[in-house]
Amino acid sequence: MMKRLFKLIIVIFILIIFVFFIKGIINSRKPYYIELELSNIKEEFIQLKDMPISPLDQDEVFFTLLYKLYKIKDDEKLKLIILNLSHYNFNFEQTYELRKLIKALKQKRQVLCYADGYNQKSYYLATACSKIYMPNGSLIQIPGFYSEILFYRELIDTLKIKVYSIQFEEYKSALEPLTNKEPSKFYKEQIENIINFHYNELKNALIERGIKNPDSLINNIGYFYTTDALKYNLIDGVKYTDEFKEFKKNLRKGKLGDISSFSVKKVAIVLLEGAILDRDYYNPFDKTTTIGRNVVNLLEDIRSDKNVVAVLVRINSPGGYSLISDLIAREIKKLGKEKEVVVSMGRVAASGGYYISAYANRIFAEPFTITGSIGVIFAKVATDEFYRKKLFINPYIIKKGEHADIFASRELTKEEEEGMRNLASKIYEDFINVVSEGRKISKDSVRAIAKGRVYLGNQAKNIGLVDSVGGLLDALNYLKSKYKDAGIEIYKRRFELSLDLFRLGIKQGFLFYEPIHLEPW
């Protein structure tokens, strides 16, 4: 009796498994929809040193999101994509690349965008969608672009502080807010160039939307309440989230797949984001990362991995320490002699960010990428008089060595200032040499386009600083076309946890200070 009962239970269990299996097959053949909420996203995964499991809730990085969407582009069963942009905060380069992909996705299905309100980035993205919706009481903000820079020269003079600034060359303007009362013509020229580009891209997106006179729309109003957004054809309707049920009717809910691939040969994906400092830090306060020596170790591991046939390096960095930049550039140079190395530039790959890119076999940059800034800056702040006359503190230096106190509170001598200029000049020459060798451009040609000047992606392509205008997917498809049987694998570096909010925040803030980043937009 017990045996029969046991056999019956086993049969029932097998039948249940079979039914679920068949049901799964049937469901997998049904049309489906995907719903995504896009907010903040990082360029790379955070793995903390000595912690095998990351404490961060990080399902996606920009690369994985993009690649997963790309993989379902031709899926005939996918009938609908709904994007919630209420808290959207991707940077402009990411937005541009995602926008291109949305245009491709909507060729075979509807892509609907929804938000509680749209800023310029989220609306720029939404213009690629099939339809744009928002609830009543919302606002679309597309007033144009600006950059407000605070210049501290008068305050610094009043406080009896002296700032020594050495820059190579005239376009290397990061220190101007400390040394000038207003921007130089070179600084102003760069900012205007980038602002004009952003404005024209937004304007073109409105023209694509069918807006006949976008200039008057932006310049005369700029802010649109729901009723005005409808009136000027900025949205297709007023809807609340629960009203999207009508679009989902007869569709099952689906989700993005994974990026795993089964192949012995592989393309290694290396994702790098942050200022270039001595070590690889993750700051949990502002969620920033730095690029440090662990990158060198990671690249060495990839070079010794015989299954890696090519490497895609994603770089989003404003630069930083010259030594670490050189160590990483050297390792990429060595790696490029054994395996093909392609760099995809993110929002910014400037100064040291460009330095570490220069030896790649091929460089991709999007139109919104800010790159170049081939130059060097040196700063020294003399606070002796500030201490004595404003704080009534008397510094007293005891030293052994004529210039041991060069970075103390005192002012520099003419000899020391010239010595610092010579040092910065040598670092600048090294930078020129790296770009010349890596890009196979004469040194005189590099000098002509260097000068600390920043370029947008198309401009960089025209002068030979990058090879192709394109993003992550373009760079990956370039490699996949050459190494058809190779899979992909993301190689991750380890970070140290930095709880020093002031120190790391100040360094990051200073390196990112040049307001050309325009991130508030």
C-alpha positions in Angstrom: 0.0 0.0 0.0 2.8 2.4 1.0 4.7 1.5 -2.2 1.7 2.3 -4.4 1.1 5.6 -2.6 4.8 6.5 -3.0 4.6 5.7 -6.7 1.5 7.7 -7.1 3.1 10.7 -5.4 6.1 10.4 -7.8 3.8 10.2 -10.8 1.9 13.3 -9.6 5.1 15.1 -9.0 6.4 14.3 -12.5 3.1 15.4 -14.0 3.2 18.7 -12.2 6.7 19.3 -13.4 5.6 18.4 -17.0 2.6 20.7 -16.8 4.8 23.6 -15.6 7.4 22.8 -18.3 4.7 22.8 -21.1 3.2 26.0 -19.6 6.6 27.6 -19.7 7.1 26.7 -23.3 3.6 28.0 -24.2 4.2 31.2 -22.3 7.6 31.7 -23.9 5.8 31.8 -27.3 3.3 34.4 -26.3 3.8 38.1 -27.1 5.2 40.1 -24.2 6.0 43.5 -22.9 8.9 44.9 -20.9 8.6 47.8 -18.4 11.7 49.6 -17.2 12.3 52.4 -14.7 15.4 54.3 -15.7 17.0 56.5 -13.0 20.7 56.6 -12.1 23.2 54.1 -13.5 26.9 53.6 -13.1 29.4 52.7 -15.7 30.9 49.8 -13.7 30.2 47.3 -11.1 31.5 47.9 -7.5 33.3 45.1 -5.9 34.9 46.0 -2.6 38.2 44.5 -1.6 38.0 41.5 0.8 34.2 41.5 0.3 33.2 38.7 -2.2 29.6 40.0 -2.3 29.0 43.6 -3.1 26.9 45.4 -0.4 25.4 47.6 -3.2 22.1 46.8 -4.9 23.5 46.9 -8.4 21.7 44.8 -11.0 22.8 46.8 -14.0 25.5 49.0 -15.3 25.2 51.1 -18.4 26.9 48.5 -20.6 24.7 45.5 -19.4 21.5 47.5 -19.8 22.4 48.6 -23.3 23.5 45.2 -24.4 20.4 43.4 -23.1 18.2 45.9 -24.9 20.2 45.4 -28.0 19.9 41.6 -27.9 16.0 41.8 -27.9 15.9 44.3 -30.7 14.9 41.7 -33.3 12.6 39.6 -31.0 9.3 39.4 -32.8 7.5 38.4 -29.7 8.4 41.6 -27.9 5.4 43.9 -28.7 5.8 46.8 -26.2 8.4 48.6 -24.1 7.4 51.1 -21.4 10.0 53.4 -20.1 9.4 55.3 -16.8 11.7 58.4 -16.9 10.4 60.0 -13.7 13.8 59.9 -12.0 15.9 59.7 -15.1 19.5 61.0 -14.5 21.8 59.3 -17.1 24.5 61.6 -18.5 24.1 63.1 -21.9 26.5 60.7 -23.7 24.6 57.7 -22.2 21.3 59.4 -23.2 22.4 59.9 -26.8 23.5 56.2 -27.1 20.3 55.0 -25.5 18.3 57.3 -27.7 19.8 55.7 -30.8 18.9 52.2 -29.6 15.3 53.3 -28.8 14.9 54.4 -32.4 16.0 50.9 -33.5 13.8 49.2 -31.0 10.6 51.1 -32.1 10.9 49.8 -35.6 9.2 46.5 -34.6 7.1 47.5 -31.6 5.8 50.5 -29.6 8.1 52.2 -27.2 6.2 54.3 -24.7 7.7 56.9 -22.4 6.2 58.2 -19.2 7.4 60.6 -16.5 6.0 62.7 -13.7 7.8 65.5 -15.4 10.6 65.9 -18.0 13.9 67.7 -17.7 16.1 68.4 -20.8 17.9 65.0 -20.7 14.8 62.9 -20.1 12.8 64.8 -22.7 15.6 64.5 -25.2 15.5 60.8 -24.7 11.7 60.7 -24.9 11.6 62.3 -28.3 12.9 59.0 -29.7 9.9 57.1 -28.3 6.7 56.1 -30.2 4.6 58.1 -27.7 5.2 60.5 -24.8 2.9 60.7 -21.8 2.8 62.4 -18.5 0.1 63.0 -15.8 -1.8 66.2 -15.3 0.0 68.7 -13.1 3.4 67.9 -14.6 6.0 70.1 -16.2 8.3 69.8 -19.2 11.5 71.9 -18.7 13.4 72.7 -21.9 14.6 76.3 -21.4 18.0 75.9 -23.1 21.4 75.5 -21.5 23.7 77.6 -19.3 26.8 77.2 -17.2 27.3 79.5 -14.2 30.9 79.7 -13.1 31.9 81.3 -9.8 35.2 83.2 -9.9 36.9 83.7 -6.6 39.8 86.0 -7.5 38.5 89.1 -5.5 37.7 87.0 -2.5 41.2 85.3 -2.6 42.8 88.8 -2.9 40.7 90.1 0.0 41.8 87.1 2.2 45.5 87.8 1.3 45.9 84.4 -0.4 48.1 84.0 -3.4 47.4 81.3 -6.0 50.2 80.2 -8.3 48.8 78.7 -11.5 50.9 77.1 -14.2 49.0 75.8 -17.2 50.0 74.2 -20.5 48.6 75.8 -22.5 46.0 78.6 -22.8 43.0 76.3 -23.0 43.8 74.4 -19.8 41.4 76.5 -17.8 40.5 74.5 -14.7 42.3 77.0 -12.4 40.8 80.2 -13.9 38.0 80.4 -11.3 40.8 80.8 -8.7 43.0 83.2 -10.7 40.7 85.3 -12.8 37.7 87.6 -12.2 36.0 86.3 -15.4 36.7 83.6 -18.0 39.5 84.1 -20.5 38.5 84.1 -24.2 39.8 80.5 -24.4 37.7 79.3 -21.5 34.6 81.1 -22.8 35.1 79.7 -26.3 35.1 76.1 -25.0 32.0 76.5 -22.8 30.1 78.2 -25.6 31.1 75.5 -28.0 29.6 72.8 -25.8 26.5 74.8 -24.9 25.8 75.5 -28.5 26.1 71.8 -29.4 23.7 70.8 -26.6 21.2 73.4 -27.7 21.3 72.4 -31.3 20.9 68.7 -30.4 17.8 69.5 -28.4 16.5 71.7 -31.2 17.0 68.9 -33.7 15.1 66.4 -31.4 12.2 68.9 -31.4 12.3 69.1 -35.2 12.2 65.3 -35.3 9.2 65.5 -33.1 7.4 67.7 -35.7 7.9 71.1 -33.9 8.3 73.6 -36.7 9.8 76.5 -34.8 11.8 75.1 -31.9 13.8 78.3 -31.2 10.7 80.3 -30.4 9.3 77.4 -28.3 12.5 77.3 -26.2 13.3 81.0 -26.0 9.8 82.4 -25.5 8.5 79.9 -23.0 10.8 77.0 -22.1 8.6 75.6 -19.3 5.4 73.8 -20.2 2.5 72.7 -18.0 0.6 69.6 -19.0 -2.0 71.6 -21.0 0.7 73.6 -22.8 2.7 70.5 -23.5 -0.4 69.0 -25.3 -1.1 72.3 -27.1 2.5 72.5 -28.5 2.6 68.7 -29.4 5.4 68.0 -26.9 3.4 65.0 -25.5 0.9 62.6 -27.1 -1.5 62.4 -24.1 -2.2 62.7 -20.4 -1.9 59.4 -18.6 -1.3 57.9 -15.2 0.7 54.8 -14.5 -2.4 52.6 -13.9 -3.8 53.6 -17.3 -1.0 51.7 -19.1 -2.9 48.5 -18.5 -4.8 49.1 -21.8 -1.5 48.8 -23.7 -0.5 45.6 -21.9 -3.7 43.8 -22.7 -3.2 40.2 -23.9 0.6 40.5 -23.3 2.6 38.7 -20.7 5.1 40.5 -18.6 8.7 39.8 -19.7 12.1 40.9 -18.5 15.5 41.6 -19.9 17.7 38.5 -20.3 21.3 38.2 -19.4 24.5 38.8 -21.3 26.2 35.4 -20.6 27.6 33.6 -23.6 29.2 30.2 -23.9 32.5 30.4 -25.7 36.1 29.6 -24.9 37.3 32.6 -26.8 36.1 35.9 -25.4 36.2 39.7 -25.7 37.1 41.2 -22.3 35.0 44.2 -21.2 36.8 46.6 -18.8 34.6 49.4 -17.4 36.5 52.4 -15.9 34.9 55.4 -14.2 36.2 58.3 -12.1 39.1 60.5 -11.5 42.6 59.0 -11.8 44.1 58.9 -8.4 46.7 56.7 -6.6 44.2 54.0 -5.5 40.8 52.6 -6.5 38.3 54.0 -4.1 34.5 53.8 -3.8 33.0 56.6 -1.8 29.5 55.6 -0.5 28.6 59.2 0.4 28.5 60.5 -3.2 28.7 57.1 -5.0 31.9 58.1 -6.9 34.8 55.8 -7.8 38.4 56.5 -8.7 40.7 54.9 -11.2 43.9 53.6 -9.6 46.7 51.0 -9.6 44.2 48.0 -9.6 43.5 48.8 -13.2 47.1 48.0 -14.1 46.8 44.7 -12.3 43.5 43.9 -14.1 45.0 44.6 -17.5 48.0 42.4 -16.7 45.6 39.6 -15.8 43.8 40.0 -19.1 47.0 40.1 -21.1 48.0 36.7 -19.6 44.6 35.2 -20.3 45.0 33.1 -23.4 41.3 32.9 -24.0 40.9 36.7 -24.4 41.2 37.6 -28.1 40.3 41.3 -27.8 39.5 44.0 -25.1 36.9 46.7 -25.0 37.8 49.4 -22.5 35.1 51.9 -21.5 36.5 55.1 -20.1 34.6 57.9 -18.3 37.2 60.0 -16.6 38.3 63.7 -16.5 41.9 62.7 -15.7 44.0 63.1 -12.6 47.5 61.9 -11.5 50.1 61.8 -14.2 52.0 58.8 -12.8 48.9 56.6 -12.6 47.8 57.7 -16.0 51.2 56.7 -17.4 51.1 53.3 -15.7 47.7 52.5 -17.2 48.6 53.9 -20.6 51.8 51.7 -20.6 49.8 48.6 -19.8 47.3 49.3 -22.6 50.2 49.8 -24.9 51.6 46.4 -24.0 48.2 44.8 -24.1 47.6 46.3 -27.6 50.6 44.5 -29.0 49.2 41.1 -28.1 45.4 41.6 -28.4 43.2 44.2 -30.1 42.3 46.9 -27.7 39.3 49.2 -28.4 38.4 52.2 -26.3 34.8 53.5 -26.0 34.8 57.0 -24.5 31.9 57.9 -22.2 30.7 61.4 -21.2 34.3 62.5 -20.6 37.7 61.1 -21.5 39.8 64.2 -21.2 43.3 65.0 -19.9 44.4 61.8 -18.1 41.3 60.2 -19.4 42.6 60.8 -22.9 46.2 59.9 -21.9 45.1 56.3 -21.0 43.1 56.0 -24.2 45.9 57.1 -26.6 47.6 53.7 -27.1 44.3 51.8 -28.0 44.2 50.2 -31.4 40.9 52.0 -32.1 39.0 54.7 -30.2 35.2 55.4 -30.4 33.5 58.5 -29.1 30.0 59.8 -29.3 29.1 63.3 -30.3 28.4 64.2 -26.7 31.8 62.9 -25.5 34.1 65.6 -24.1 37.7 64.6 -24.8 41.1 66.1 -25.5 42.3 68.5 -22.9 45.9 67.5 -23.7 47.7 69.7 -21.2 49.0 70.1 -17.7 48.1 72.3 -14.7 50.0 73.0 -11.5 48.7 74.9 -8.5 50.2 76.1 -5.3 48.3 78.2 -2.7 50.3 80.5 -0.5 48.4 81.3 2.7 51.2 82.8 4.9 49.7 86.3 4.8 46.2 85.0 5.2 47.3 83.2 8.4 49.1 86.3 9.8 46.8 89.2 8.8 43.3 87.5 8.8 43.6 84.7 11.4 46.4 86.2 13.5 48.3 82.9 13.3 52.1 83.0 12.9 53.5 80.1 10.8 57.1 79.3 11.7 59.1 76.9 9.5 62.1 74.8 10.5 63.7 73.0 7.6 66.8 71.3 6.2 67.0 71.7 2.5 66.7 74.9 0.5 63.3 74.1 -1.0 62.0 71.6 1.5 59.1 73.9 2.4 58.1 74.7 -1.2 54.5 73.4 -0.5 54.3 75.2 2.9 52.2 78.3 3.4 54.9 80.7 2.2 55.1 82.3 -1.3 57.3 80.8 -4.0 60.6 82.4 -5.0 61.0 83.3 -8.7 63.5 80.4 -9.0 60.9 77.9 -7.5 58.1 79.2 -9.7 60.3 78.7 -12.8 61.3 75.2 -11.5 57.6 74.3 -11.2 57.0 75.6 -14.7 59.9 73.5 -16.1 58.5 70.4 -14.3 55.0 71.0 -15.7 56.6 71.5 -19.1 58.3 68.1 -19.0 55.0 66.4 -18.1 53.3 68.2 -21.0 56.0 67.0 -23.4 55.5 63.5 -22.1 51.8 63.9 -22.9 52.5 65.1 -26.4 54.9 62.2 -27.0 52.3 59.6 -25.8 49.6 61.1 -28.1 52.0 61.3 -31.0 53.1 57.7 -30.6 49.7 56.3 -29.8 47.8 58.1 -32.5 50.6 58.1 -35.0 50.5 61.9 -35.4 53.5 64.1 -35.7 54.5 65.9 -32.5 54.0 69.3 -34.2 50.5 68.3 -35.2 49.7 67.2 -31.7 51.0 70.5 -30.3 48.8 72.4 -32.7 45.6 70.6 -31.4 46.7 70.2 -27.8 47.0 73.4 -25.7 44.7 71.9 -23.1 41.7 72.3 -25.4 38.6 70.1 -25.1 36.8 68.7 -28.1 33.4 67.1 -28.7 33.3 63.7 -30.3 32.8 64.8 -33.9 35.5 67.5 -33.6 37.9 64.9 -32.1 37.3 62.6 -35.1 38.0 65.4 -37.5 41.4 66.1 -36.0 42.5 62.4 -35.5 42.1 62.1 -31.8 39.5 59.4 -32.2 38.9 56.9 -35.0 35.1 56.5 -35.1 32.0 58.4 -33.9 30.1 55.8 -32.1 29.3 54.3 -28.6 29.7 51.2 -26.6 27.5 49.0 -28.9 29.4 50.3 -32.0 32.7 49.5 -30.4 31.5 46.0 -29.3 30.0 45.2 -32.8 33.3 46.3 -34.4 35.1 43.7 -32.3 32.4 41.0 -32.7 32.5 41.4 -36.5 36.2 40.5 -36.3 36.0 37.8 -33.6 32.7 36.2 -34.5 33.0 33.1 -32.3 34.0 35.0 -29.2 31.7 35.6 -26.2 32.0 38.5 -23.8 33.0 38.7 -20.2 33.1 41.7 -17.9 36.4 41.9 -15.9 35.9 43.7 -12.6 38.5 45.4 -10.5 38.5 45.7 -6.7 37.8 48.9 -4.8 38.7 50.1 -1.3 36.0 51.7 0.7 36.7 55.4 1.4 34.8 56.9 4.2 36.7 60.2 4.0 34.0 62.3 2.5 36.0 65.6 2.6 39.3 64.3 1.1 37.9 62.3 -1.8 35.0 64.6 -2.4 37.3 67.6 -2.8 39.6 65.8 -5.2 36.8 64.5 -7.3 35.1 67.9 -7.3 38.2 69.8 -8.3 39.0 67.4 -11.1 35.5 67.6 -12.4 35.3 71.3 -11.7 35.5 72.6 -15.3 31.8 73.4 -15.8 31.9 72.2 -19.4 30.5 68.9 -18.0 27.1 70.6 -17.7 25.8 67.7 -15.6 23.0 69.7 -14.0 21.3 69.5 -17.4 
